[in-house]
Amino acid sequence: MIRIHFLNVGNGDCCIIEFIDNSRVAIVDINRSTEMDKESSKEIYKILRPSSQYLFELGFNRINKEMLENAGYDIPLQDPLEYLSKNNINGIFRFISTHPHMDHLSGLYELKKQFGFANIWIIKNNYEQDLTDLSESQKRDWDLYRKMRNTSERTIDNTTIISPGEGNQNHYYKEDGIHILAPNKELKEGSDENANRISYVLLVIHKERKIILASDAEQETWEYLVENHSSAIENIDILKAAHHGRSNGYYQPAVKLMSPTVTIVSVGKKPDSDASNKYRQYSDYVWSTRWKGNIVLEINDEGKITSQTQFNR
């Protein structure tokens, strides 16, 4: 049995996979934030304004998790570290860093400090983050990522650093049903300027059920997958939409080929380039963490999929 948690982390990604049979846990990306983006706060403010003098006096610019809770409006963003503790998820086996953007890395330092992880996947790259607008905690996250990415050592602070790419396998990946479809050598070229090019695209198979985790893959990646891995991505059960459901992560031939039963969109503010309606042409269900909150999907040993969402919207 496996259990997959798509966390409501706002404009970012964090997916936790529990491989129940062998007690391994994988975390794919992390985004730790307690404040809503301005547009989301404005939208919530409009909803609450008639009934909440507290928020009316504050104005939408300053709405954060604590204020929402004090106002009795229970839609806070999820802190991944709190979620791990609350759900007694310990002993993290692997952390997979899909690519070096901060909405996929924020919280890495505290995750390692508080929980640790046995190994980390990092694709070798030379991308450099602009530090100008980063918080102090994000700077620590970036420093740790950069240290692990750039080291020539195999192990740092009891964490093994590996850089598996397309088609790489070992017995741990095989036992967990993880297949690496991207990036390949050509996609890695040019990633210094566009880090999305090295986004991991992972296929997880359990009891013949297929899950695609697409991180921030863009058209070049999907074109490659359609041409070279069409049978692997055909008829998918669960798809984590690429690039938070934006149009530049949507490639119609690939989505048509996948025809996912459930498409998960990890997003805070709905982007102007939102492609949710395009996904609905080929997917039975399109669920957003923005409205569903945390989404948990479980596949049992008979291949049956069950779901649980934090909010019934």
Backbone bond lengths (Angstrom), bond angles and torsions (degrees), N, CA, C in turn:
res aa  C-N    CA-C-N  psi(-1)  N-CA   C-N-CA  omega(-1)  CA-C   N-CA-C  phi
1 M - - - 1.466 - - 1.525 109.10 -
2 I 1.339 115.93 142.31 1.455 119.72 172.00 1.527 109.23 -128.24
3 R 1.323 114.29 150.84 1.457 121.34 179.36 1.534 107.63 -128.63
4 I 1.336 116.27 127.16 1.460 120.84 -175.24 1.519 108.21 -118.30
5 H 1.328 116.08 124.82 1.459 122.83 -178.97 1.530 108.97 -109.82
6 F 1.332 116.68 118.02 1.459 121.13 172.57 1.527 106.34 -101.63
7 L 1.322 116.81 111.32 1.459 120.42 -171.16 1.521 112.34 -89.22
8 N 1.336 113.59 147.27 1.466 121.54 179.40 1.532 108.63 -83.24
9 V 1.337 115.65 84.58 1.464 120.91 -175.04 1.521 112.18 -109.18
10 G 1.336 117.23 20.89 1.459 119.50 178.66 1.514 111.03 74.80
11 N 1.331 115.45 -140.40 1.459 119.94 -178.81 1.527 110.07 -80.60
12 G 1.299 115.91 77.99 1.453 121.17 -179.17 1.513 109.97 179.38
13 D 1.325 115.54 -169.53 1.460 121.27 -177.29 1.519 110.72 -133.79
14 C 1.324 116.05 141.92 1.456 122.67 165.17 1.522 107.89 -158.67
15 C 1.316 115.21 117.38 1.461 121.64 -179.78 1.530 108.14 -124.70
16 I 1.317 115.96 128.49 1.468 121.85 178.44 1.526 108.19 -111.66
17 I 1.323 116.16 129.04 1.464 120.60 178.89 1.525 108.80 -118.70
18 E 1.323 115.91 119.77 1.460 121.55 174.81 1.530 108.95 -98.69
19 F 1.318 116.04 115.63 1.457 121.23 173.52 1.531 106.25 -91.46
20 I 1.311 115.36 91.13 1.458 121.68 -167.93 1.530 111.91 -62.18
21 D 1.331 117.74 -38.24 1.459 121.30 -173.03 1.527 112.62 -62.46
22 N 1.350 116.80 -33.59 1.458 118.49 -178.84 1.522 112.18 -117.65
23 S 1.335 115.80 11.06 1.466 122.32 174.76 1.529 113.31 61.29
24 R 1.335 117.38 26.52 1.452 119.83 176.24 1.522 110.23 -95.95
25 V 1.321 115.80 149.40 1.464 122.46 178.39 1.521 108.52 -127.12
26 A 1.322 115.76 132.15 1.465 121.60 174.55 1.525 108.54 -119.05
27 I 1.320 116.01 138.52 1.459 121.37 173.41 1.522 107.61 -116.70
28 V 1.307 115.97 124.51 1.456 121.58 178.84 1.523 107.86 -105.46
29 D 1.327 115.92 104.97 1.468 123.58 -179.78 1.530 112.10 67.85
30 I 1.322 114.83 165.22 1.459 121.37 177.82 1.521 108.98 -153.06
31 N 1.317 116.22 143.39 1.463 122.19 172.77 1.524 107.23 -143.19
32 R 1.325 115.24 115.58 1.457 120.64 -174.91 1.522 108.98 -113.06
33 S 1.328 116.59 108.37 1.458 120.92 -177.99 1.520 109.12 -146.82
34 T 1.338 116.07 143.73 1.461 120.00 177.01 1.517 111.85 -113.25
35 E 1.320 117.00 -1.51 1.458 119.80 -179.09 1.517 110.94 -112.94
36 M 1.322 115.32 137.69 1.449 120.85 175.01 1.524 110.10 -75.86
37 D 1.326 115.96 153.51 1.450 119.24 172.96 1.530 109.35 -68.47
38 K 1.306 117.18 162.43 1.468 122.74 -172.02 1.526 112.01 -59.65
39 E 1.329 117.02 -43.95 1.463 119.31 -176.57 1.525 111.62 -68.50
40 S 1.336 117.00 -39.04 1.462 119.58 177.37 1.524 110.65 -64.70
41 S 1.336 116.15 -42.14 1.457 120.15 178.64 1.524 110.67 -61.61
42 K 1.305 116.66 -39.93 1.462 121.20 179.67 1.529 110.64 -63.47
43 E 1.326 114.87 -41.27 1.465 119.26 -179.82 1.525 110.91 -64.89
44 I 1.342 116.50 -45.28 1.456 120.79 178.51 1.519 110.70 -64.29
45 Y 1.328 116.17 -38.49 1.468 120.90 178.99 1.531 110.65 -59.01
46 K 1.317 116.04 -42.16 1.463 119.81 179.62 1.523 111.25 -64.34
47 I 1.336 115.69 -36.22 1.462 119.95 178.54 1.522 110.91 -67.22
48 L 1.326 115.90 -41.24 1.455 121.29 -174.21 1.521 114.13 -84.48
49 R 1.297 117.79 -21.30 1.460 121.67 -169.47 1.522 114.76 -50.48
50 P 1.335 119.47 -43.81 1.470 118.08 -178.17 1.525 114.17 -65.05
51 S 1.350 116.97 -25.54 1.460 118.87 -171.79 1.521 114.41 -115.36
52 S 1.316 117.47 -1.48 1.452 118.29 -174.84 1.523 111.69 -130.91
53 Q 1.330 115.94 95.99 1.454 119.84 176.84 1.529 110.72 -63.08
54 Y 1.335 115.16 -31.44 1.469 120.32 -179.47 1.530 110.59 -58.04
55 L 1.320 115.60 -51.09 1.456 119.02 -179.07 1.524 111.79 -75.14
56 F 1.302 116.36 -30.39 1.463 120.07 178.16 1.525 110.33 -60.09
57 E 1.322 115.94 -40.29 1.455 119.89 -178.77 1.529 111.50 -72.17
58 L 1.332 116.19 -31.04 1.457 119.20 -178.13 1.528 112.08 -75.89
59 G 1.325 116.29 -40.35 1.463 119.48 -172.93 1.518 110.24 85.18
60 F 1.333 116.86 155.13 1.462 120.78 -170.18 1.522 113.20 -72.08
61 N 1.333 118.57 -20.92 1.464 119.49 -174.26 1.524 113.29 -63.28
62 R 1.333 118.00 -22.66 1.455 120.73 -172.77 1.523 113.23 -112.88
63 I 1.299 118.06 11.84 1.463 120.32 -177.75 1.531 110.01 -72.38
64 N 1.330 116.53 127.02 1.450 121.14 175.00 1.526 109.07 -136.46
65 K 1.309 116.63 -173.25 1.463 121.63 -175.54 1.528 111.67 -57.94
66 E 1.334 117.17 -47.95 1.457 120.69 -176.69 1.528 111.46 -62.01
67 M 1.317 116.84 -42.08 1.462 120.50 -179.29 1.522 111.16 -65.98
68 L 1.324 116.74 -39.85 1.454 119.88 178.73 1.526 110.50 -63.44
69 E 1.334 116.09 -42.40 1.461 119.84 179.58 1.528 110.83 -65.03
70 N 1.336 117.22 -41.55 1.470 121.08 179.21 1.525 111.55 -64.63
71 A 1.306 115.64 -30.62 1.460 119.87 179.52 1.525 112.17 -83.33
72 G 1.333 116.23 -2.59 1.463 119.51 178.72 1.512 113.38 81.23
73 Y 1.322 117.14 16.16 1.464 120.52 -179.71 1.520 108.34 -106.14
74 D 1.324 116.03 105.31 1.461 122.11 -166.45 1.530 111.71 -92.91
75 I 1.339 116.93 70.93 1.459 119.58 171.60 1.529 110.08 -134.16
76 P 1.327 118.60 48.25 1.460 119.34 -179.41 1.523 111.16 -69.06
77 L 1.329 115.33 154.09 1.449 119.01 169.82 1.525 108.70 -67.79
78 Q 1.323 114.74 154.64 1.456 119.99 -176.25 1.522 111.09 -92.62
79 D 1.321 116.64 126.14 1.461 121.71 170.80 1.531 106.71 -82.51
80 P 1.336 117.92 117.03 1.474 119.54 -178.15 1.522 113.62 -57.78
81 L 1.339 117.69 -35.63 1.461 120.05 -178.62 1.523 110.95 -68.11
82 E 1.338 116.63 -40.69 1.458 120.21 175.69 1.522 110.65 -63.92
83 Y 1.319 116.37 -38.19 1.468 120.99 -179.02 1.526 110.49 -64.84
84 L 1.339 116.65 -43.39 1.459 120.21 178.60 1.524 111.06 -59.25
85 S 1.330 115.90 -45.84 1.469 120.16 -179.15 1.517 111.28 -65.17
86 K 1.331 116.64 -45.89 1.459 121.30 -177.41 1.520 111.45 -61.15
87 N 1.330 116.65 -35.19 1.460 120.91 -176.64 1.531 112.90 -97.91
88 N 1.343 115.59 11.79 1.464 121.24 176.36 1.529 112.26 53.69
89 I 1.339 114.58 40.69 1.461 120.26 177.21 1.526 107.48 -95.52
90 N 1.314 115.83 109.24 1.458 121.52 -176.16 1.523 109.99 -126.71
91 G 1.304 116.19 175.74 1.456 120.74 175.10 1.512 112.50 60.63
92 I 1.322 116.73 58.24 1.466 120.92 -178.67 1.530 109.14 -67.94
93 F 1.320 115.82 122.51 1.458 120.69 -177.42 1.526 111.57 -82.36
94 R 1.348 117.12 -47.61 1.467 119.10 -177.95 1.521 111.03 -139.67
95 F 1.317 114.52 141.45 1.457 121.03 168.13 1.521 107.41 -112.07
96 I 1.321 116.37 126.83 1.467 121.18 -179.21 1.522 108.48 -107.48
97 S 1.315 116.18 113.22 1.459 121.66 174.84 1.521 107.47 -91.95
98 T 1.327 115.86 107.37 1.465 118.33 -173.58 1.515 113.19 -69.70
99 H 1.346 117.03 -33.80 1.466 121.66 178.88 1.527 107.78 -173.94
100 P 1.350 118.53 161.29 1.465 120.75 -169.47 1.527 115.92 -89.10
101 H 1.325 117.14 59.81 1.461 121.68 169.84 1.523 108.48 -110.46
102 M 1.338 116.56 143.96 1.454 120.10 -169.60 1.526 113.86 -67.98
103 D 1.333 118.92 -23.79 1.463 118.95 176.91 1.529 111.68 -74.26
104 H 1.330 115.68 -0.12 1.464 121.54 174.25 1.530 111.55 -119.30
105 L 1.345 115.78 2.29 1.463 120.17 -175.26 1.526 114.05 -127.17
106 S 1.328 118.35 -14.87 1.458 120.39 -174.15 1.530 110.82 -66.59
107 G 1.322 115.06 120.28 1.459 120.67 -176.61 1.516 113.11 109.43
108 L 1.336 117.50 -3.28 1.462 121.32 -177.36 1.533 111.68 -60.32
109 Y 1.319 116.94 -42.56 1.461 121.16 -177.35 1.532 111.06 -61.46
110 E 1.331 116.75 -49.39 1.461 120.15 -178.73 1.521 112.13 -69.64
111 L 1.329 116.90 -32.56 1.469 119.87 175.88 1.524 110.14 -60.58
112 K 1.314 116.12 -46.11 1.464 119.56 179.84 1.532 110.69 -67.78
113 K 1.324 116.07 -39.99 1.462 119.96 -178.04 1.529 111.67 -66.62
114 Q 1.330 116.94 -44.65 1.459 120.37 -173.60 1.531 113.59 -86.85
115 F 1.329 116.93 -32.09 1.464 119.84 -174.63 1.526 112.59 -118.52
116 G 1.333 115.50 -36.97 1.458 119.92 -174.77 1.520 111.22 72.84
117 F 1.313 116.06 164.97 1.466 120.75 173.40 1.522 107.52 -153.00
118 A 1.322 116.15 144.59 1.458 121.65 -173.82 1.515 112.06 -68.17
119 N 1.338 116.66 -38.30 1.460 119.09 178.82 1.523 110.53 -148.61
120 I 1.315 115.03 159.73 1.447 121.83 -179.99 1.524 108.78 -132.30
121 W 1.322 115.64 137.94 1.459 121.60 174.98 1.520 108.64 -97.31
122 I 1.306 116.96 123.99 1.465 122.27 176.14 1.522 108.54 -138.23
123 I 1.317 116.66 119.22 1.460 120.37 173.10 1.525 108.44 -72.00
124 K 1.324 117.41 129.64 1.455 121.04 179.51 1.528 110.45 -63.06
125 N 1.333 115.48 132.31 1.460 120.58 -177.88 1.521 108.66 -159.04
126 N 1.322 115.50 171.45 1.461 120.97 179.72 1.527 111.92 -120.16
127 Y 1.311 116.59 18.05 1.466 120.23 -179.15 1.528 109.69 -64.59
128 E 1.334 115.93 137.61 1.460 120.75 178.22 1.527 109.85 -120.23
129 Q 1.305 115.29 128.93 1.459 123.13 -177.85 1.524 110.50 -81.21
130 D 1.335 116.95 135.11 1.457 121.68 171.03 1.520 108.24 -72.86
131 L 1.308 117.54 119.91 1.458 121.93 -174.21 1.527 113.42 -88.28
132 T 1.316 117.95 -3.99 1.463 122.12 -169.76 1.521 112.85 -53.95
133 D 1.315 117.19 -49.05 1.461 120.72 -173.44 1.523 113.54 -100.97
134 L 1.314 117.72 12.25 1.457 119.94 -178.55 1.522 110.78 -82.45
135 S 1.328 116.01 145.80 1.454 121.05 172.83 1.529 108.61 -74.22
136 E 1.331 116.62 169.79 1.455 119.92 178.79 1.530 111.14 -62.72
137 S 1.324 116.30 -38.29 1.471 118.66 179.50 1.531 110.67 -67.40
138 Q 1.322 117.40 -37.58 1.463 119.83 177.93 1.526 111.55 -67.26
139 K 1.325 116.38 -34.39 1.466 118.99 176.09 1.518 110.99 -63.22
140 R 1.349 117.08 -37.56 1.461 120.16 175.73 1.529 110.69 -65.12
141 D 1.345 115.92 -39.47 1.462 120.25 177.75 1.528 110.51 -60.80
142 W 1.341 115.29 -45.82 1.462 119.35 -178.29 1.526 110.94 -66.39
143 D 1.317 117.12 -41.18 1.463 120.18 179.67 1.525 110.90 -60.83
144 L 1.331 117.02 -41.59 1.458 120.17 179.30 1.528 110.48 -66.61
145 Y 1.337 116.74 -45.67 1.471 119.97 178.31 1.524 110.25 -57.48
146 R 1.323 116.08 -48.03 1.462 121.46 -176.69 1.529 110.91 -63.64
147 K 1.325 117.04 -39.74 1.468 121.73 177.99 1.524 110.24 -60.60
148 M 1.329 115.88 -45.30 1.464 119.61 -178.71 1.526 111.76 -72.02
149 R 1.313 115.91 -36.28 1.467 119.65 179.90 1.526 111.84 -66.69
150 N 1.322 116.55 -40.96 1.462 121.04 -170.58 1.527 114.57 -90.25
151 T 1.325 117.59 -11.39 1.461 119.28 -175.30 1.529 111.69 -68.81
152 S 1.308 114.46 149.39 1.463 120.06 172.59 1.522 111.24 -93.97
153 E 1.336 115.21 -4.77 1.466 120.69 178.66 1.529 110.39 -80.45
154 R 1.299 115.79 148.79 1.467 119.43 177.80 1.527 111.34 -80.46
155 T 1.334 116.36 -27.98 1.458 120.48 -176.47 1.523 110.60 -132.87
156 I 1.348 116.01 133.48 1.467 122.65 173.88 1.518 107.89 -130.19
157 D 1.338 116.26 127.38 1.470 121.25 176.32 1.526 111.62 49.31
158 N 1.322 116.21 47.29 1.471 123.34 176.77 1.524 113.90 67.04
159 T 1.325 116.77 15.37 1.464 120.92 176.15 1.521 109.34 -113.73
160 T 1.331 116.46 125.00 1.460 121.46 178.23 1.525 109.40 -83.89
161 I 1.317 115.63 132.64 1.460 121.46 -177.14 1.520 108.91 -107.53
162 I 1.320 116.61 123.23 1.463 121.00 179.29 1.520 109.39 -131.50
163 S 1.328 115.53 160.17 1.473 120.63 -177.09 1.519 110.34 -133.32
164 P 1.322 118.15 59.45 1.470 119.29 -178.26 1.521 111.61 -67.56
165 G 1.319 115.73 143.88 1.458 121.33 178.57 1.505 111.32 -123.42
166 E 1.307 115.91 -166.26 1.461 122.32 -176.05 1.529 111.78 -49.54
167 G 1.325 115.34 126.68 1.454 121.20 174.18 1.506 115.57 80.68
168 N 1.334 118.23 -9.60 1.465 119.79 179.39 1.531 110.01 -64.75
169 Q 1.327 115.57 142.64 1.461 120.42 179.31 1.524 109.43 -144.71
170 N 1.297 116.45 149.57 1.458 121.93 162.62 1.514 106.62 -144.90
171 H 1.326 117.78 179.62 1.463 118.35 -171.51 1.523 112.42 -66.26
172 Y 1.341 118.41 -27.89 1.464 119.49 177.86 1.530 110.89 -68.21
173 Y 1.335 117.03 -43.05 1.463 118.73 178.45 1.529 109.74 -63.11
174 K 1.330 116.01 -42.89 1.460 120.07 -178.28 1.522 111.53 -62.68
175 E 1.328 116.24 -43.79 1.465 119.85 179.72 1.522 111.38 -62.19
176 D 1.316 116.84 -34.88 1.464 121.07 -178.66 1.523 113.16 -91.01
177 G 1.318 117.45 -1.95 1.459 121.04 177.03 1.514 113.93 70.83
178 I 1.343 117.04 28.09 1.461 121.18 -178.66 1.523 109.81 -96.15
179 H 1.331 116.29 128.03 1.452 122.90 177.48 1.533 108.27 -123.23
180 I 1.329 116.35 130.67 1.462 121.43 -178.90 1.527 108.61 -95.29
181 L 1.340 115.94 114.83 1.462 121.08 -178.04 1.521 112.36 -96.59
182 A 1.314 117.06 -25.78 1.469 122.12 -179.23 1.522 107.04 -158.25
183 P 1.348 116.74 155.69 1.468 128.11 10.82 1.535 112.20 -89.10
184 N 1.323 115.04 161.73 1.458 121.09 171.03 1.528 108.71 -105.93
185 K 1.313 116.96 -176.50 1.465 121.23 -175.14 1.517 111.81 -61.27
186 E 1.322 117.66 -42.06 1.457 120.81 -176.63 1.529 111.79 -67.95
187 L 1.317 117.19 -37.64 1.458 120.39 179.69 1.522 111.59 -67.21
188 K 1.323 116.52 -29.92 1.455 119.52 178.99 1.523 111.87 -66.34
189 E 1.323 116.65 -27.30 1.457 120.46 178.24 1.528 109.27 -69.73
190 G 1.292 117.13 131.33 1.462 121.29 -178.25 1.505 113.86 89.48
191 S 1.338 117.35 0.69 1.461 119.80 -177.83 1.524 112.49 -75.06
192 D 1.342 117.33 -13.74 1.465 119.32 176.67 1.517 110.70 -62.20
193 E 1.325 116.54 -32.80 1.461 121.85 179.39 1.518 112.47 -94.78
194 N 1.313 116.64 -36.44 1.468 121.63 -179.81 1.519 108.84 -127.29
195 A 1.329 115.59 95.31 1.465 120.51 -175.56 1.520 112.93 -65.70
196 N 1.327 117.61 -18.71 1.461 119.67 179.12 1.530 112.13 -62.99
197 R 1.321 117.10 -21.67 1.463 120.67 -179.03 1.531 112.14 -64.23
198 I 1.342 116.83 -27.03 1.467 117.67 -179.50 1.524 112.17 -97.65
199 S 1.318 116.85 13.11 1.462 119.84 179.80 1.524 111.40 -55.96
200 Y 1.320 115.60 130.42 1.454 119.38 172.11 1.524 109.62 -65.32
201 V 1.312 116.35 135.79 1.460 122.38 164.38 1.522 105.79 -116.14
202 L 1.325 115.60 115.79 1.461 121.57 -174.70 1.520 110.53 -112.81
203 L 1.306 115.72 136.85 1.461 123.03 172.58 1.517 107.36 -109.04
204 V 1.321 116.43 121.49 1.465 121.81 177.24 1.523 107.41 -112.68
205 I 1.320 116.40 126.72 1.468 121.13 -178.69 1.525 109.27 -118.93
206 H 1.327 115.73 128.31 1.460 121.01 175.42 1.523 108.48 -139.74
207 K 1.322 115.69 120.42 1.469 121.85 179.59 1.527 111.17 51.74
208 E 1.343 114.41 44.60 1.457 124.36 177.67 1.527 113.51 69.31
209 R 1.318 118.05 3.59 1.460 121.60 172.10 1.524 108.76 -87.05
210 K 1.315 116.33 140.73 1.463 120.89 -172.63 1.531 110.91 -119.63
211 I 1.329 114.37 130.76 1.465 121.56 178.79 1.524 108.43 -122.80
212 I 1.317 116.87 131.03 1.465 121.71 174.75 1.526 108.44 -110.90
213 L 1.327 115.63 125.80 1.460 122.62 172.70 1.517 106.40 -109.66
214 A 1.338 116.32 111.86 1.471 120.47 -166.16 1.515 114.34 -104.19
215 S 1.320 119.31 1.71 1.472 124.12 -177.92 1.529 110.46 40.25
216 D 1.336 119.64 -124.62 1.468 120.90 -178.10 1.523 111.91 -112.36
217 A 1.333 116.31 36.16 1.459 121.00 179.86 1.530 111.02 -58.40
218 E 1.334 115.42 140.98 1.461 121.49 179.74 1.519 109.52 -116.76
219 Q 1.326 117.01 -172.17 1.462 121.38 -169.68 1.527 113.61 -56.58
220 E 1.340 117.39 -40.98 1.465 119.06 -178.17 1.527 111.33 -59.14
221 T 1.321 115.86 -38.53 1.462 119.65 179.02 1.525 110.66 -67.34
222 W 1.330 116.27 -45.43 1.463 119.53 -178.66 1.521 111.81 -65.28
223 E 1.331 117.31 -37.94 1.466 120.09 176.89 1.527 110.30 -59.61
224 Y 1.339 114.88 -43.02 1.466 119.57 178.82 1.533 110.85 -63.31
225 L 1.329 116.63 -42.64 1.466 119.95 -177.81 1.526 111.57 -66.96
226 V 1.313 117.46 -40.85 1.468 120.46 178.58 1.523 110.36 -62.45
227 E 1.318 116.05 -39.42 1.459 120.37 -177.79 1.521 112.57 -75.88
228 N 1.331 117.17 -34.64 1.465 119.86 -170.19 1.532 115.08 -114.35
229 H 1.327 117.62 -17.90 1.473 119.81 -176.89 1.533 110.58 -134.92
230 S 1.312 116.82 38.25 1.468 120.25 -174.42 1.526 111.93 -62.02
231 S 1.326 117.79 -40.32 1.469 119.39 -178.62 1.522 110.83 -68.96
232 A 1.334 116.79 -32.10 1.469 120.04 -179.32 1.520 111.80 -68.99
233 I 1.336 116.76 -36.66 1.465 119.23 -175.15 1.532 112.38 -97.35
234 E 1.295 117.38 6.12 1.469 120.65 -179.99 1.523 110.47 -78.30
235 N 1.341 115.78 137.24 1.467 122.58 174.60 1.528 112.05 55.48
236 I 1.311 115.06 71.85 1.455 122.48 -178.61 1.530 109.88 -92.22
237 D 1.312 116.61 143.04 1.457 121.01 177.51 1.530 111.66 -84.98
238 I 1.330 116.54 -43.90 1.464 121.47 -177.04 1.522 108.55 -132.98
239 L 1.306 116.70 127.48 1.470 122.43 177.18 1.511 109.66 -121.74
240 K 1.329 116.39 126.59 1.452 120.12 168.08 1.519 105.68 -90.31
241 A 1.340 116.64 107.97 1.462 121.73 -172.48 1.518 111.30 -56.65
242 A 1.318 115.52 140.35 1.460 120.85 -178.76 1.516 111.28 -70.49
243 H 1.325 114.81 145.03 1.467 124.10 173.90 1.526 112.35 50.06
244 H 1.323 115.72 46.09 1.459 122.64 172.38 1.536 112.31 59.34
245 G 1.329 115.61 32.16 1.457 120.49 176.03 1.513 114.62 79.16
246 R 1.330 117.77 11.15 1.465 120.35 179.69 1.525 111.06 -75.12
247 S 1.329 114.42 159.39 1.463 119.97 -178.81 1.520 112.58 -62.27
248 N 1.344 117.68 -32.80 1.463 118.05 -177.90 1.525 112.43 -75.41
249 G 1.340 117.42 -4.59 1.459 120.66 171.46 1.519 112.11 -103.22
250 Y 1.330 115.50 -2.31 1.466 121.30 -177.90 1.528 109.55 -99.72
251 Y 1.330 116.38 127.28 1.461 121.83 177.05 1.520 106.71 -132.67
252 Q 1.308 116.11 108.25 1.459 122.51 -168.92 1.528 114.52 -53.20
253 P 1.346 119.65 -46.68 1.478 118.00 179.93 1.522 112.89 -58.89
254 A 1.342 116.77 -35.94 1.468 119.77 179.94 1.522 110.73 -71.88
255 V 1.333 117.43 -44.62 1.469 120.51 -178.46 1.525 110.04 -65.45
256 K 1.310 117.10 -39.28 1.469 120.61 177.07 1.519 110.47 -62.28
257 L 1.328 116.74 -41.20 1.453 121.33 178.69 1.524 110.66 -65.61
258 M 1.330 116.62 -41.72 1.468 120.45 -179.46 1.516 111.66 -71.09
259 S 1.330 118.17 -40.13 1.471 123.33 -177.29 1.528 111.23 39.12
260 P 1.328 117.54 59.72 1.471 120.10 -173.63 1.520 112.48 -66.48
261 T 1.318 115.69 145.11 1.459 119.54 173.88 1.524 109.77 -67.77
262 V 1.332 115.78 -46.80 1.466 122.04 -179.99 1.524 109.09 -125.37
263 T 1.324 116.34 129.26 1.456 121.69 172.69 1.524 108.24 -112.35
264 I 1.331 116.31 126.77 1.455 122.68 179.90 1.527 108.53 -104.25
265 V 1.335 116.02 127.76 1.459 121.00 177.49 1.520 108.17 -112.52
266 S 1.328 116.25 115.45 1.459 121.57 178.67 1.521 108.40 -93.54
267 V 1.339 116.27 107.17 1.466 119.27 -171.24 1.519 110.08 -157.70
268 G 1.320 116.13 151.49 1.457 122.49 171.26 1.512 108.27 -99.83
269 K 1.319 115.87 -94.18 1.461 120.88 174.81 1.528 109.16 -66.25
270 K 1.311 116.28 131.59 1.452 120.47 176.55 1.522 109.07 -68.05
271 P 1.326 118.87 118.45 1.463 120.45 -175.53 1.523 112.10 -72.41
272 D 1.324 115.48 154.65 1.463 120.28 176.68 1.527 110.89 -59.64
273 S 1.335 116.10 -29.04 1.468 120.66 -177.85 1.530 111.73 -96.66
274 D 1.338 117.20 24.96 1.463 121.84 -179.31 1.532 111.16 -56.70
275 A 1.341 115.49 132.53 1.463 120.86 -177.67 1.524 112.37 -111.93
276 S 1.335 117.57 20.16 1.469 120.50 -175.82 1.521 112.48 -55.96
277 N 1.316 117.38 -41.36 1.464 119.72 -179.46 1.526 112.00 -66.97
278 K 1.322 116.55 -29.71 1.467 119.65 175.79 1.528 109.74 -68.58
279 Y 1.336 117.10 -40.97 1.463 119.85 177.54 1.520 111.10 -63.22
280 R 1.337 116.81 -34.23 1.465 120.24 -177.73 1.522 112.74 -64.40
281 Q 1.315 117.94 -19.09 1.466 120.29 177.27 1.532 111.49 -67.88
282 Y 1.332 116.34 -23.84 1.466 120.31 -174.96 1.524 113.79 -124.69
283 S 1.325 116.94 -2.42 1.461 120.78 -176.10 1.523 110.25 -122.42
284 D 1.324 117.33 136.89 1.466 120.61 -179.87 1.524 111.31 -66.47
285 Y 1.338 116.07 -38.28 1.462 121.18 -178.63 1.523 109.26 -134.65
286 V 1.328 116.01 135.55 1.460 121.73 172.41 1.521 106.90 -123.42
287 W 1.330 115.20 110.60 1.462 120.59 -175.57 1.518 110.05 -113.83
288 S 1.317 115.54 132.77 1.456 121.99 179.28 1.526 109.91 -106.57
289 T 1.331 116.78 136.35 1.463 119.83 175.06 1.525 110.76 -64.57
290 R 1.318 116.69 -23.00 1.468 120.43 178.57 1.520 110.51 -59.64
291 W 1.339 116.96 -39.39 1.464 120.66 -175.99 1.519 113.04 -107.51
292 K 1.307 118.05 -27.12 1.469 121.10 179.56 1.518 112.56 -91.36
293 G 1.360 117.42 -13.95 1.458 120.05 -174.00 1.521 110.02 70.55
294 N 1.322 117.16 -148.83 1.458 120.54 177.41 1.526 109.86 -65.56
295 I 1.312 115.42 135.36 1.462 121.34 -178.93 1.523 108.08 -119.23
296 V 1.332 116.99 124.15 1.462 121.61 -178.81 1.529 108.63 -119.58
297 L 1.326 115.52 123.79 1.457 121.76 177.57 1.528 108.59 -117.28
298 E 1.305 115.72 136.33 1.468 121.07 -177.64 1.520 109.23 -125.63
299 I 1.324 115.70 134.91 1.465 121.68 176.05 1.524 107.59 -117.53
300 N 1.327 116.49 116.35 1.460 118.79 -177.16 1.526 110.60 -85.74
301 D 1.304 116.58 -177.35 1.463 120.61 -173.45 1.524 113.24 -77.78
302 E 1.324 116.19 -0.94 1.468 120.04 170.60 1.531 110.79 -101.72
303 G 1.329 116.17 1.14 1.458 120.70 179.64 1.514 114.50 86.06
304 K 1.327 117.21 7.25 1.465 119.91 178.90 1.524 109.89 -77.86
305 I 1.349 115.36 135.08 1.458 121.35 -179.92 1.525 109.25 -104.46
306 T 1.320 116.15 127.56 1.459 121.22 173.34 1.526 108.16 -122.19
307 S 1.332 115.49 157.15 1.468 119.51 -176.02 1.511 110.84 -134.80
308 Q 1.310 114.66 153.79 1.461 122.49 174.09 1.518 108.04 -144.76
309 T 1.325 116.53 130.80 1.456 120.47 178.88 1.514 110.14 -120.85
310 Q 1.312 115.69 150.97 1.469 121.55 -176.07 1.516 111.04 -69.28
311 F 1.319 117.69 -40.64 1.449 122.84 -179.69 1.516 109.45 -121.75
312 N 1.309 116.35 141.51 1.457 121.76 -178.85 1.519 109.38 -95.08
313 R 1.333 115.63 70.77 1.462 119.90 179.13 1.512 109.70 -120.00
